[in-house]
């Protein structure tokens, strides 16, 4: 359980790393967009080869389909709730939308994909398993630009550095705790693990299309597609070679 907590804490801490960079440096939005594109490509590979394929192998087609649908609907419902509370996109551009209520939106938005990612990390350790390097790298690469862009925007809106870092630290703790609980509660031999993998895959894939890829293209321009392929290639090679 402690190992699951630590691995998820490391993965989610990329949000804090991005937040520190966003508060300390000014980086061109194009660079941020291309970083998002690279992370999106890595996540696409992880969803296909680490989550969906393993869920199908362990649980079969019906369980996979149910998990994918549940994950997609969960993200869709949460994202729509955020829309009705003033956030047009989950990955935030506070300058466009105003600061009122953005703190809660950032927390909930990050958790929409952070918790499933952490649960998968925790579940992967059940029965003496190991964390997938490809999936871990994909999570790290997607979290850094998220923490950077949101923190830079919030700072411009007058939020203190302590408040911003405290917010992200809370998200990191919740994510790590989710991984520990997944390790503690899920049964290696039962259908829960492949269902959770499929659920995470459905949620992440919906998030990629709804939020991450559009923002990567908006900020990164035409190069976003090429960089997405680079991220996909790196994650696939890591998966194939480990």
matplotlib code that plots the C-alpha trace (Angstrom):
import matplotlib.pyplot as plt

x = [0.0, 2.8, 4.5, 1.3, 1.0, 4.6, 4.4, 1.1, 2.6, 5.6, 3.3, 1.0, 3.9, 4.5, 1.6, 3.6, 6.7, 4.7, 3.2, 6.5, 7.8, 4.6, 5.1, 8.8, 9.2, 7.5, 7.3, 5.7, 2.2, 3.3, 5.8, 3.1, 0.8, 3.5, 4.2, 0.5, 0.6, 3.6, 1.8, -1.4, 0.5, 2.0, -1.4, -2.9, -0.3, -0.8, -4.5, -4.3, -1.5, -1.3, -4.9, -7.3, -5.3, -4.6, -8.3, -9.4, -6.9, -7.9, -11.6, -12.9, -14.9, -18.1, -16.2, -14.0, -16.9, -18.7, -15.6, -14.9, -18.5, -18.5, -15.2, -16.3, -19.7, -18.0, -15.6, -18.4, -20.7, -18.0, -16.9, -20.4, -20.8, -17.8, -19.2, -22.3, -20.2, -18.3, -15.5, -15.6, -12.7, -11.2, -7.7, -8.0, -7.3, -8.3, -7.6, -10.5, -13.0, -12.4, -11.2, -14.5, -14.9, -11.8, -10.1, -12.8, -12.9, -9.1, -9.2, -12.2, -10.8, -7.4, -9.0, -11.2, -8.1, -5.8, -7.8, -8.2, -4.5, -3.6, -6.0, -4.4, -0.9, -2.1, -3.9, -0.9, 1.1, -1.5, 0.0, 3.6, 3.2, 5.2, 4.3, 4.4, 7.2, 5.2, 2.1, 4.1, 6.0, 2.7, 1.2, 4.3, 4.4, 0.7, 0.8, 3.7, 2.1, -1.2, 0.3, 2.3, -0.5, -3.1, -0.7, 0.6, -2.9, -4.0, -1.0, -1.9, -5.4, -3.9, -3.8, -0.9, 1.9, 1.2, -2.5, -1.7, 0.9, -1.4, -4.1, -2.0, -0.5, -4.0, -4.7, -1.4, -2.4, -5.9, -4.4, -1.8, -4.5, -6.6, -3.7, -3.2, -7.0, -7.0, -4.2, -5.9, -9.4, -9.1, -8.9, -6.1, -8.2, -11.5, -12.9, -12.4, -8.8, -9.6, -12.8, -10.8, -8.3, -11.1, -12.8, -9.6, -9.1, -12.5, -12.2, -8.7, -9.6, -12.7, -10.5, -7.9, -10.4, -12.5, -9.8, -6.2, -5.8, -7.9, -5.8, -2.6, -3.6, -4.8, -1.6, 0.9, -0.5, 0.2, 3.2, 1.0, 0.1, 3.8, 4.7, 1.8, 3.2, 6.6, 5.0, 3.0, 6.2, 8.2, 5.5, 5.0, 8.7, 8.8, 5.9, 7.4, 10.9, 10.0]
y = [0.0, 2.4, 1.6, 2.5, 5.8, 6.7, 5.9, 7.9, 10.7, 10.9, 10.9, 13.5, 15.6, 16.6, 19.0, 20.7, 20.8, 22.5, 24.9, 25.9, 26.5, 28.4, 30.7, 31.2, 31.5, 32.9, 30.4, 30.9, 29.5, 27.7, 25.7, 24.8, 23.7, 21.5, 20.0, 19.2, 17.6, 15.4, 14.3, 13.6, 11.3, 9.4, 9.0, 7.7, 5.0, 4.2, 4.0, 1.7, -0.7, -0.5, -0.1, -1.3, -4.3, -5.5, -5.0, -7.1, -9.8, -10.2, -9.4, -10.0, -7.9, -7.3, -6.1, -3.9, -2.3, -1.7, -0.1, 2.1, 3.3, 4.0, 5.9, 8.0, 8.8, 9.7, 12.2, 13.5, 14.1, 15.7, 17.9, 19.0, 19.9, 22.1, 23.8, 24.7, 26.2, 28.6, 26.6, 26.3, 23.9, 21.7, 22.8, 26.4, 29.7, 31.9, 35.1, 34.3, 33.2, 35.3, 34.0, 33.5, 29.8, 28.7, 27.1, 24.5, 24.0, 23.4, 20.9, 18.9, 19.1, 17.7, 15.0, 13.9, 12.4, 12.3, 9.8, 7.2, 7.5, 6.9, 4.0, 2.3, 2.8, 1.3, -1.6, -2.5, -3.4, -5.9, -9.4, -8.2, -6.4, -3.4, 0.0, 0.4, 2.8, 3.8, 4.7, 6.5, 8.6, 9.4, 10.7, 12.7, 14.3, 15.3, 16.7, 19.1, 21.5, 21.3, 22.5, 25.2, 26.7, 26.8, 28.2, 30.9, 32.0, 31.9, 34.0, 36.6, 36.8, 37.6, 34.3, 33.9, 31.4, 29.7, 29.3, 27.9, 25.4, 24.4, 23.7, 21.4, 19.7, 18.8, 17.3, 15.3, 13.9, 12.9, 11.1, 9.3, 8.2, 6.9, 4.7, 3.3, 2.6, 0.8, -1.4, -2.2, -2.8, -4.4, -8.1, -9.5, -12.5, -10.6, -8.6, -5.2, -4.6, -5.0, -3.0, -0.2, -0.2, 0.0, 2.8, 4.8, 4.2, 5.5, 8.6, 9.4, 9.0, 11.3, 13.8, 13.8, 14.5, 17.0, 19.1, 18.2, 17.8, 20.9, 23.1, 21.6, 22.6, 26.0, 26.9, 24.8, 25.3, 23.0, 21.4, 19.9, 16.9, 16.1, 16.4, 14.2, 11.4, 11.8, 11.4, 8.3, 6.8, 7.3, 5.7, 2.8, 2.0, 2.2, -0.2, -2.6, -2.7, -3.1]
z = [0.0, 0.8, -2.5, -4.3, -2.4, -3.2, -7.0, -7.3, -5.3, -7.6, -10.7, -9.4, -8.1, -11.7, -11.1, -8.4, -10.5, -13.3, -10.8, -9.5, -13.0, -13.9, -10.8, -11.4, -15.1, -18.2, -21.0, -24.4, -24.7, -27.8, -25.8, -23.3, -26.1, -27.6, -24.2, -23.9, -27.3, -26.4, -23.2, -25.1, -27.5, -24.6, -23.0, -26.2, -26.3, -22.6, -23.0, -26.0, -25.0, -21.2, -20.1, -22.9, -24.0, -20.5, -19.5, -22.5, -21.8, -18.2, -18.3, -21.8, -24.2, -22.2, -19.1, -21.2, -23.0, -19.7, -18.2, -21.2, -21.2, -17.5, -17.6, -20.6, -18.9, -15.6, -17.3, -19.5, -16.5, -14.4, -17.2, -17.9, -14.3, -14.5, -17.6, -15.7, -12.9, -15.1, -16.6, -20.4, -20.5, -17.8, -18.5, -17.6, -19.2, -16.3, -18.2, -20.6, -17.9, -14.8, -11.4, -9.6, -8.6, -10.5, -7.5, -7.1, -10.9, -11.1, -8.2, -9.7, -13.2, -12.2, -10.2, -13.1, -14.7, -11.7, -9.7, -12.4, -13.3, -9.6, -9.2, -12.2, -10.7, -7.4, -9.0, -11.1, -7.9, -6.7, -6.5, -6.7, -10.0, -11.1, -12.3, -16.1, -17.1, -20.2, -18.2, -15.6, -18.2, -19.9, -16.7, -15.8, -19.3, -19.2, -15.6, -15.9, -18.5, -16.8, -13.5, -15.4, -17.4, -14.7, -12.1, -14.3, -15.1, -11.5, -10.4, -13.0, -11.5, -8.0, -6.3, -3.9, -4.6, -1.3, -2.2, -5.6, -4.3, -1.5, -4.0, -6.1, -3.0, -2.0, -5.4, -5.1, -1.7, -3.0, -6.0, -3.9, -1.4, -4.3, -5.4, -1.9, -1.5, -4.9, -3.8, -0.5, -1.7, -5.1, -5.5, -7.8, -8.9, -9.4, -12.2, -10.4, -11.7, -15.5, -15.0, -13.3, -16.1, -18.7, -16.7, -16.5, -20.3, -21.1, -18.9, -20.2, -23.8, -23.4, -21.6, -24.4, -27.1, -25.1, -23.5, -23.8, -27.6, -28.5, -26.1, -27.4, -30.9, -29.9, -28.2, -30.2, -33.7, -36.6, -34.9, -32.3, -34.5, -35.1, -31.5, -30.5, -32.7, -31.0, -27.6, -28.8, -30.2, -27.0, -24.8, -27.2, -27.3, -23.5, -23.4, -26.0, -24.5, -20.9]

ax = plt.figure().add_subplot(projection="3d")
ax.plot(x, y, z, "-o")
ax.set_aspect("equal")
plt.show()
